[in-house]
Amino acid sequence: MTKVEIIGITVGAMLVLIALRVPIGAAMFVAGAAGYWWMVGDAALLHYLKGLLWARFSVYDLSVIPLFLLMGQFASAAGFSRNLFHAANKLVGHRNAGVAQAAIIACACFGAISGSSVATAATMSQVALPEMKRLNYSDRLATGTLAAGGTLGILVPPSIILIVYALLAEQSIAKLFAASVIPGLIAAAGYMIAIAIYVRLFPGHAQIQPRASRAERIRAIREAWPIAAIFILLFVGIYRGFFTPTEGAAVATAATLALALAGRQLTWRQIVQCFLPAAQAAAMIYTMLLGGAMMNTALAVSQVPANFATWTGSLDVHPLLIVAGFLAIFVVLTCVLDELAMMLLLLPVMLPTILGLDLFGLTVEDKAIWFGILMLVVVSVGLIAPPVGLDVYVVHKVAKTVPIGEIYRGIIPFLLSDVVRILLLLFIPSLTLWAVHLLR
């Protein structure tokens, strides 16, 4: 049996284990270890396993993940999400569908401190949905807005998925953070435009509330200023060279805690309670990284990634068609696989191919960064696209009386906005790389 056939059976076994509800990290590890043993024998497998934990988890940059997760927990428990939505609502809530647009702004800002799509969707649904119900927003518009807004959590820095990509692709975390800023702003602006167009084409889905007074707006902004302060501290510190991204995560986490304590928004009991969900999320990510490392080693031994890169490079097609094909695969697989697991599984195969293509005359580093952001954007689309759409189900857990089909109908305008955004980023790499080149 050839190595290609063995790796095909290995991947199939992994998918079967996932279908049997085995945790994804464990499924990748068990299937990858079995495939590796099949190809090279038990002695080589045992030799590899004895150093795997140290090789994978002794990486200093990995400590950024639990730190950012803890920062998000502190911010959520302190009620910063409520302050963000309240401030955005006072600024733009008087417009047609302004509360929905305020929810998008609040999602983007909260995503900048949580780094998680699920956390952003769940938290902002609890905060913004009652206000939209009070103003008689349609269930379709309200839930669709919150599901789509949640996807901003994995795009705007500090995105946990983006950090993992940087580590796997051996790219600078700071440069990838910079590269995601403009695509994140395009995403938020596109969603707000989609809302504005939708309520003009289909009036009656939203109501206009009175304009807030100047004093109310100033008061709301003053309450939300800690988020801006943390964001500025983190990014100015990183890009001015005061600290590394890992050190910046520690500084931003400590600053979030200090501001919450100063405003008496957290008790010591709540602080202790924040550590458990952050540790659980970090453990899940680390387990998937370990399983991905085992599976990727089996893939490397099979030579499938290298052979695939050689084959695609010999195809007589435009390189962008290959990139578009990869992105389509990401959209499809996001419907059945966790976005992190999918990236761990596919990146070793796809990234060497991308780096070998002639794309707009980009350097290897630029191609890796550009493709990473494109991949992240496409994965975010998969989080709301039928038939699964994880963020749709997260919002549905909060809005239990809203049929799941109604939420899917509500995200259609946002999916159309996503198509435009993907095409812009695909054909105009400078939108992604402009901020990166400023750092050089």
Secondary structure, DSSP 8 states (H G I E B T S, - for coil): --HHHHHHHHHHHHHHHHHTT--HHHHHHHHHHHHHHHHH-HHHHHHHHHHHHHHHH--GGGGHHHHHHHHHHHHHHTTHHHHHHHHHHHHHTTSTTHHHHHHHHHHHHHHHHH--HHHHHHHHHHHHHHHHHHTT--HHHHHHHHHHHHGGGGTSSS-HHHHHHHHHHT--HHHHHHHHHHHHHHHHHHHHHHHHHHHHHSTTS--------HHHHHHHHHHHHHHHHHHHHHHHHHHTTSS-HHHHHHHHHHHHHHHHHHTT---HHHHHHHHHHHHHHHHHHHHHHHHHHHHHHHHHHHTHHHHHHHHHHTSSS-HHHHHHHHHHHHHHHHTTS-HHHHHHHHHHHHHHHHHTS--TT--HHHHHHHHHHHHHHHHHHHTTSTT--HHHHHHHHHSTTS-HHHHHHHTHHHHHHHHHHHHHHHH-THHHHHHHHHT-
